[in-house]
Amino acid sequence: MPVPCPHYGRCGGCDLQHADYSLQLALKGQFLHDLLAASDDTQVRTADIPAVLPSPRHFGYRQRLRLAVDRHGRLAFRGFRSHETVAIGHCLLARAEINQALAAVTASRDFRADVLGVAEEVEFLLNPDKNQVDLLIRLSRPSRPANRHCARRFLDVTPALGRIFFYGEKFPPSSILPEGATLRWPVGGFSQVNIEQNHALMQLTVSWAAPARDDSVLELFCGAGNFSIPLARRARSFFGVEGQGAAIRQARDNARLAGLDNCRFEKADVHDFCRTLAANGERFSLILLDPPRAGVPGLAETIRRLCGGRLLVISCDPVSLVRDLSSFCQAGFILRALQPIDMFPQTHHLETLALLEA
């Protein structure tokens, strides 16, 4: 099949564009199947795997794009398995709004000289409520009046943009013309890149969790509340734990925006906090896990002590998922369902939702 992107093979973003979309889904499903089949746990090894849930958009789905600034002041992706950069002016995976903003930045000589000239990285983030793109710019030193004035002038003549944030390794973010959204994320915080698939994952998670009015919910690695708010609306009580302070502050704000008074959010190391909860005899009827790529090694027995009902696991890495599922089953959980979800078309990455019961 012809590869549509001229940067394919050099850019480190896509690695499956050479396959048509049906083959991409088949490859991802087979990879998960092979990993499960090799598990040491019989229950995991024989799990029934439905077809991968396809993304409505095969291209143009990313609502977030992070680019490096190369030594010539151009916006670029990192090269495939290298520190080299590949300058781009258009990304086939990005939403149209992001490519419009990228074109505007590339075309502005003043902005590239006065802002990108002292920048190391730029992240483009779509605000779907306003159909505008925010820029998160990592500078090599704190912003100066000339940088801020240039940014304001650029915003005045670029309707595709909503806000510009400056930040760096040793100084906090500052915003240019900030605006808000209903469900907010902290500047530089994690959010899913595929809006439609994130909605599908939300709906499936809430459906499988089936929270009732008498349920107590614990969410580990809760972030800014992507799943917290819809779950908390249906449960008696909700407790979210996350290691990033900015995300916890935003989760609290999001709960207030939603008018919820049954939520508690704590910044803590998840492993240590779970052990403390278990030592205190805490129990929850529903637990949701959305860990980073490494998963939750060594936590299965502790979670079994905390869980009095259903456990949902959202994983972005099939290898760590299968390892964790084996540990959960050996700790006494029963694996009830799996659903792989294609959050990242044109790449090998695969999101999976698993439902277990204590």
MOMONOR-V260498 format. One record per pair of residues at least 24 apart in sequence whose ideal C-beta (glycine too) atoms are under 6 Angstrom apart, sorted by the first residue. I is the first residue (numbers start at 1). J is the second residue. Records with the same first field share a line. If there is no record, write none. Layout:
BEGIN
I=J, J
END
This chain:
BEGIN
5=92
7=86
10=79, 86
11=77, 86
12=78, 79, 80
13=77
14=346, 347
15=347, 348
16=346, 347
17=346
21=58
25=52, 54
28=52, 350
32=318, 340
35=318, 322
36=322
39=322, 326
40=326
41=326, 329
43=329, 335
44=325, 326, 329
47=335, 338
49=338
50=339
52=340, 342
53=341
54=342
55=197, 342, 345
56=196
58=345
59=92
60=95
61=194
62=93, 94, 193
63=95, 126, 193, 195
64=125, 193
65=94, 98, 124
66=123
67=122
68=121
69=116, 119, 120
73=112, 116, 117
95=126
97=126, 131, 133
98=124, 126, 133
100=160
101=133, 160, 161
104=158, 160
110=150
111=154
114=146, 150
115=147, 150
127=162, 181
128=195
129=181
130=162
132=162
133=160, 161
134=162, 163
135=164
136=165, 188
137=166
138=167
139=166, 168
142=171
151=176
152=176
183=254
184=250
185=224
186=246, 247, 250
189=224, 246, 247
190=223
194=343
197=343
201=341
204=353
206=230
208=355
209=286, 312
211=235, 286
215=285, 286
216=284, 285
217=286
218=284, 287
219=288
220=270, 289
221=290, 291
223=247
224=250, 251
225=251, 254
229=254, 258
232=260, 263
237=262
238=262, 263
239=264
240=265
241=266, 268, 270, 273
243=269
271=299
274=302
275=302
277=306
278=302, 305, 306
283=308
285=309
286=310
287=311
288=312
289=313
290=314
293=317
294=320
295=320, 324
296=324
300=327, 328, 331
301=331
304=331, 332
307=358
310=357
311=356
312=355
313=354
314=353
315=352
316=351
318=350
321=352
328=356
333=358
END
